[in-house]
Amino acid sequence: MKSAFHNTLKRLEIIRSLILLEEYIDIPSHIDKLIKDRVDSNNQLSEIISALQKEDYTSAISQIQEYLQNAQSLVEYEDPEVEALKIEIRKLEAELNALTNEKANIEKTIHDFNIRYHRELGDLISEILKIKKEKLREKAKKDKRFKSEHKDAENDYERFHKQNQETKKKRLVYLSAEQREELKRMFRRASKFCHPDVVADELKEKLTRLFVRLKNAYDESDIEEVGRILHQVDGRNGVMMKIESLTETDKLRTYAQTLRKSITELRDEVEQLKTSDTYQIITSITDMDEYFSEKKVRLEAELQALKV
């Protein structure tokens, strides 16, 4: 009974952390477990569950706080520092997961844009660069002052042509709005259980490989593969989270510090992606079809002018 009651308190702490972090998507699964594991039928817990089901998170979080405070005298003693560290770690893990998903979403946006860019405009740009290279080669033959410009143009052409050929081979899957949301939901949940930073050390190598598979499948909009990986880890089937393997204060402190470092690095990576030239272009486009149509017209006109 004590163990079940303790689990209820832990579940409420997790829900409280998710609300504070505005990570609402994971709350329904915790509500189901809260209902399943509850060991009493007091009105306060029923009211909390009702508020959560109605998504009235303002009321829910205040009621959770009161419930946890009232329950303190009923739970068996646990080192306050250990308990505090575990609460902090759960918040850090939730923040890490949120940043991981934000980064993945931005990278996928850039990935999909680059594929379409090369499919619709790549050959035109490649031909333009080729003609510029050839024109500068002829100039360089007559005037050595153009030798450096020719070399730069040659490198630009070779680099873009290679990138164009490689990018056009990649799949671009068109999903409906509902499919895109489902893909995001599955990736978000799967990444929570197989991110190499949050699983037990003995599973780190295996889960690192699985996470790479998950990320690649997400980039390729492979819903079936993402679903298979989610099924493999959902409910933590065979997956032990790192926090579950730690009981010593020093190890918990070290784990919390590792999470903070990973979060800092992820924040920097997300910021770099957001300020990248490609992402800035993408976010400035209001109509993607119109953007590519206008871009194509301008490039075709440039190509014709170069051929004269």
ChimeraX attribute file (.defattr): number of C-alpha atoms within 10 A of each C-alpha:
attribute: neighborCount
match mode: 1-to-1
recipient: residues
	/A:1	9
	/A:2	11
	/A:3	11
	/A:4	12
	/A:5	17
	/A:6	17
	/A:7	17
	/A:8	22
	/A:9	20
	/A:10	16
	/A:11	17
	/A:12	24
	/A:13	19
	/A:14	18
	/A:15	26
	/A:16	21
	/A:17	20
	/A:18	19
	/A:19	19
	/A:20	14
	/A:21	14
	/A:22	15
	/A:23	15
	/A:24	13
	/A:25	12
	/A:26	16
	/A:27	18
	/A:28	14
	/A:29	11
	/A:30	14
	/A:31	19
	/A:32	12
	/A:33	13
	/A:34	20
	/A:35	13
	/A:36	10
	/A:37	14
	/A:38	18
	/A:39	16
	/A:40	11
	/A:41	8
	/A:42	9
	/A:43	9
	/A:44	13
	/A:45	19
	/A:46	14
	/A:47	15
	/A:48	22
	/A:49	20
	/A:50	14
	/A:51	17
	/A:52	20
	/A:53	15
	/A:54	10
	/A:55	14
	/A:56	12
	/A:57	19
	/A:58	12
	/A:59	13
	/A:60	23
	/A:61	21
	/A:62	12
	/A:63	19
	/A:64	21
	/A:65	13
	/A:66	12
	/A:67	16
	/A:68	15
	/A:69	10
	/A:70	10
	/A:71	12
	/A:72	11
	/A:73	9
	/A:74	10
	/A:75	12
	/A:76	9
	/A:77	8
	/A:78	8
	/A:79	9
	/A:80	9
	/A:81	12
	/A:82	17
	/A:83	13
	/A:84	10
	/A:85	18
	/A:86	22
	/A:87	16
	/A:88	16
	/A:89	21
	/A:90	18
	/A:91	20
	/A:92	21
	/A:93	21
	/A:94	20
	/A:95	20
	/A:96	23
	/A:97	22
	/A:98	19
	/A:99	19
	/A:100	20
	/A:101	19
	/A:102	16
	/A:103	19
	/A:104	19
	/A:105	16
	/A:106	14
	/A:107	18
	/A:108	18
	/A:109	16
	/A:110	18
	/A:111	17
	/A:112	18
	/A:113	17
	/A:114	19
	/A:115	20
	/A:116	17
	/A:117	16
	/A:118	21
	/A:119	18
	/A:120	16
	/A:121	18
	/A:122	22
	/A:123	16
	/A:124	17
	/A:125	21
	/A:126	22
	/A:127	14
	/A:128	20
	/A:129	21
	/A:130	18
	/A:131	17
	/A:132	19
	/A:133	22
	/A:134	14
	/A:135	14
	/A:136	22
	/A:137	21
	/A:138	13
	/A:139	16
	/A:140	17
	/A:141	12
	/A:142	11
	/A:143	11
	/A:144	12
	/A:145	11
	/A:146	16
	/A:147	17
	/A:148	13
	/A:149	16
	/A:150	22
	/A:151	15
	/A:152	14
	/A:153	21
	/A:154	18
	/A:155	14
	/A:156	16
	/A:157	21
	/A:158	16
	/A:159	12
	/A:160	17
	/A:161	20
	/A:162	11
	/A:163	14
	/A:164	21
	/A:165	15
	/A:166	12
	/A:167	18
	/A:168	18
	/A:169	10
	/A:170	14
	/A:171	14
	/A:172	17
	/A:173	11
	/A:174	10
	/A:175	13
	/A:176	9
	/A:177	9
	/A:178	9
	/A:179	13
	/A:180	13
	/A:181	12
	/A:182	14
	/A:183	20
	/A:184	19
	/A:185	14
	/A:186	20
	/A:187	23
	/A:188	20
	/A:189	18
	/A:190	25
	/A:191	25
	/A:192	26
	/A:193	24
	/A:194	29
	/A:195	22
	/A:196	22
	/A:197	21
	/A:198	26
	/A:199	22
	/A:200	18
	/A:201	15
	/A:202	10
	/A:203	17
	/A:204	17
	/A:205	13
	/A:206	12
	/A:207	23
	/A:208	16
	/A:209	13
	/A:210	20
	/A:211	20
	/A:212	14
	/A:213	15
	/A:214	24
	/A:215	17
	/A:216	15
	/A:217	19
	/A:218	21
	/A:219	20
	/A:220	18
	/A:221	22
	/A:222	16
	/A:223	18
	/A:224	12
	/A:225	16
	/A:226	24
	/A:227	18
	/A:228	14
	/A:229	20
	/A:230	23
	/A:231	14
	/A:232	17
	/A:233	20
	/A:234	19
	/A:235	13
	/A:236	15
	/A:237	11
	/A:238	10
	/A:239	16
	/A:240	18
	/A:241	20
	/A:242	18
	/A:243	19
	/A:244	11
	/A:245	13
	/A:246	15
	/A:247	12
	/A:248	9
	/A:249	15
	/A:250	11
	/A:251	13
	/A:252	21
	/A:253	17
	/A:254	11
	/A:255	20
	/A:256	21
	/A:257	14
	/A:258	15
	/A:259	19
	/A:260	17
	/A:261	12
	/A:262	16
	/A:263	20
	/A:264	14
	/A:265	12
	/A:266	17
	/A:267	17
	/A:268	12
	/A:269	14
	/A:270	19
	/A:271	12
	/A:272	12
	/A:273	17
	/A:274	16
	/A:275	11
	/A:276	12
	/A:277	10
	/A:278	14
	/A:279	17
	/A:280	12
	/A:281	11
	/A:282	16
	/A:283	10
	/A:284	9
	/A:285	12
	/A:286	9
	/A:287	9
	/A:288	11
	/A:289	10
	/A:290	11
	/A:291	12
	/A:292	16
	/A:293	12
	/A:294	10
	/A:295	14
	/A:296	17
	/A:297	11
	/A:298	11
	/A:299	15
	/A:300	15
	/A:301	10
	/A:302	14
	/A:303	18
	/A:304	10
	/A:305	10
	/A:306	12
	/A:307	9
	/A:308	5
